[in-house]
Amino acid sequence: MADETTTQGIQVQIVTPEGDVYNEQSIEIATVNTKGGQFGLMRHHEPVLAALDINELLVKKDGKTVSLAVNGGFAEFSNNVLTVVADSAETSDKIDVNRAQSARDRAETRIQHAQEVHNEDELKRARVALMRAVNRIHVAAAKQGK
């Protein structure tokens, strides 16, 4: 018989300025991408506080993996609860791929223009917009491939 403490998993909650995006319990593992690299969090992991990269966050529950597009923010893990406070986040099934592709195209145009006029501030903002759009497209495509 499995030990109850190993089968309960962790809780994962993701919030943005717009509200809750994801809140589930009994998660087997959550894989986050931080400024310092990627790591997985399971029950009884040491406490962690980390700045998040613009990247995919994976959550595995009942043998199924859910992919979320997380665009910056931070993650805190303690007492078997992962709390992600993100600038923005979406589950793969909520992503409007056409909108994300349009955002990618706009960002690429902005990058080209910023390079032509040597505007470093605009170039940085456009690159972040491009990373967000590509992240959303990647997460939506991963859902379709599963």
C-alpha positions as CSV (number, residue, x, y, z in Angstrom):
1,M,0.0,0.0,0.0
2,A,1.4,3.4,-1.0
3,D,2.3,5.9,1.8
4,E,-0.4,8.6,1.9
5,T,2.2,11.4,2.1
6,T,3.8,10.3,-1.3
7,T,0.5,10.1,-3.1
8,Q,-0.9,13.5,-2.1
9,G,1.5,15.4,-4.3
10,I,1.8,19.2,-4.2
11,Q,-0.6,22.1,-4.8
12,V,0.1,24.4,-7.8
13,Q,-1.5,27.8,-8.0
14,I,-0.8,30.4,-10.7
15,V,-2.0,33.9,-10.4
16,T,-1.7,37.0,-12.6
17,P,-2.9,40.6,-12.2
18,E,-6.1,39.4,-14.0
19,G,-6.7,36.7,-11.4
20,D,-6.3,32.9,-10.9
21,V,-5.1,31.0,-14.0
22,Y,-4.6,27.5,-12.4
23,N,-5.1,26.0,-9.0
24,E,-4.8,22.2,-8.6
25,Q,-3.9,19.8,-5.9
26,S,-2.3,16.3,-6.0
27,I,0.3,17.4,-8.6
28,E,3.0,14.8,-9.0
29,I,5.7,17.2,-10.3
30,A,5.8,20.8,-11.5
31,T,8.7,21.8,-13.9
32,V,9.5,25.5,-13.8
33,N,11.9,27.5,-15.9
34,T,13.7,30.2,-13.8
35,K,16.4,32.7,-14.6
36,G,18.8,30.2,-13.0
37,G,17.6,27.2,-15.0
38,Q,14.9,24.6,-15.0
39,F,14.0,22.4,-12.1
40,G,11.2,20.1,-11.0
41,L,9.3,20.4,-7.7
42,M,7.8,17.4,-5.9
43,R,6.4,16.8,-2.5
44,H,8.9,17.7,0.4
45,H,11.2,19.7,-1.9
46,E,13.2,22.3,-0.1
47,P,11.7,25.8,-0.1
48,V,12.5,27.8,-3.2
49,L,12.0,31.4,-4.3
50,A,13.0,32.1,-7.9
51,A,12.5,34.6,-10.7
52,L,10.8,33.0,-13.7
53,D,11.8,33.1,-17.3
54,I,9.4,33.6,-20.1
55,N,8.8,29.9,-20.8
56,E,6.6,26.8,-20.4
57,L,5.6,25.5,-17.0
58,L,4.7,21.8,-16.9
59,V,2.4,20.2,-14.4
60,K,2.0,16.4,-14.2
61,K,-1.1,15.0,-12.5
62,D,-2.6,11.5,-12.8
63,G,0.0,10.7,-15.4
64,K,-1.1,13.6,-17.7
65,T,1.0,16.7,-18.3
66,V,-0.6,20.1,-18.6
67,S,1.5,22.8,-20.3
68,L,1.1,26.5,-19.4
69,A,2.7,29.6,-21.0
70,V,4.1,31.7,-18.2
71,N,5.5,35.1,-19.0
72,G,7.8,36.2,-16.2
73,G,7.1,36.7,-12.6
74,F,8.3,34.6,-9.7
75,A,7.7,31.2,-8.1
76,E,7.7,30.3,-4.4
77,F,7.6,26.8,-3.1
78,S,7.1,25.9,0.6
79,N,5.0,23.5,2.6
80,N,4.3,21.5,-0.6
81,V,2.6,24.5,-2.3
82,L,4.0,26.1,-5.5
83,T,2.7,29.6,-5.9
84,V,3.5,31.3,-9.2
85,V,2.8,35.1,-9.5
86,A,3.2,35.7,-13.2
87,D,3.0,38.8,-15.4
88,S,0.7,36.7,-17.5
89,A,-0.1,33.0,-17.9
90,E,-2.4,30.8,-19.9
91,T,-3.2,27.1,-20.1
92,S,-2.5,25.6,-23.5
93,D,-6.3,25.2,-24.2
94,K,-6.9,28.9,-23.7
95,I,-4.3,30.2,-26.1
96,D,-5.6,31.9,-29.3
97,V,-2.9,30.7,-31.7
98,N,-3.9,33.2,-34.4
99,R,-3.6,36.1,-31.9
100,A,-0.2,34.8,-30.8
101,Q,1.1,34.5,-34.3
102,S,-0.1,38.1,-35.0
103,A,1.7,39.2,-31.9
104,R,4.9,37.4,-33.1
105,D,4.7,39.1,-36.5
106,R,4.2,42.5,-34.9
107,A,7.1,41.9,-32.6
108,E,9.4,40.9,-35.5
109,T,8.4,44.1,-37.4
110,R,9.1,46.2,-34.2
111,I,12.5,44.5,-33.8
112,Q,13.5,45.3,-37.4
113,H,12.4,48.9,-37.1
114,A,14.1,49.3,-33.7
115,Q,17.3,48.0,-35.2
116,E,17.1,50.3,-38.2
117,V,16.6,53.4,-36.0
118,H,19.0,52.2,-33.3
119,N,16.4,52.4,-30.5
120,E,17.7,50.1,-27.8
121,D,14.8,50.5,-25.4
122,E,12.2,49.7,-28.1
123,L,14.4,46.8,-29.2
124,K,14.4,45.3,-25.7
125,R,10.6,45.6,-25.4
126,A,10.1,44.1,-28.9
127,R,12.3,41.2,-28.0
128,V,10.3,40.5,-24.8
129,A,7.1,40.7,-26.9
130,L,8.6,38.2,-29.3
131,M,9.6,35.8,-26.6
132,R,6.1,35.9,-25.1
133,A,4.4,35.3,-28.4
134,V,6.8,32.4,-29.3
135,N,6.2,30.9,-25.8
136,R,2.4,31.0,-26.3
137,I,2.7,29.4,-29.8
138,H,5.0,26.7,-28.5
139,V,2.7,25.8,-25.6
140,A,-0.3,25.7,-27.9
141,A,1.5,23.5,-30.4
142,A,2.6,21.1,-27.6
143,K,-1.0,20.6,-26.7
144,Q,-2.0,19.8,-30.3
145,G,0.9,17.3,-30.6
146,K,-0.2,15.3,-27.6
